[in-house]
Amino acid sequence: LSNKMKIICAGFPKTGTKSMAKALRLLGYTVNDFEEHLENIDEFLNFFDGEKDSTALMSLHRNIDAVVDQPACTMWHTFFQHYPDSKVILMERDSPEEWFASFVKMIERHEKLHKVWFENYISCFDNDINILT
């Protein structure tokens, strides 16, 4: 593998990953963030399921300067094994409680905005059902 990877961000979501990705891009780095990771989700899943070793997954990042956010942040050590000259940056919140509250808020917002159509459809009847009981 080429040794282009320069930065591996090990911070979980809600620790400044979007700000870090934006800053790195402003500095001229090519960055794979959560959205870019989704483009290769099958390779991540093959690795997590033990169907393939990390070689195929890492080769997808050979021309990338930096990775941030899930799922790369949870496997920072695997990235570092393949790209040992890179720097690892750990971003954290001020406290675990602050991080957890922010993470829960993100999940709740995602659930609200991305409900499947039938969940929204069924919820329309909740008031009607409550009125009848």
Secondary structure, 3 states (H helix, E strand, C coil): CCCCCCEEECCCCCCCHHHHHHHHHHCCCCEECHHHHHHCHHHHHHHHCCCCCCHHHHHCCCCCCEECCCCHHHHHHHHHHHCCCCEEECCCCCCHHHHHHHHHHHHHHHHHHCCCHHHHHHHCCHHHHHHHC
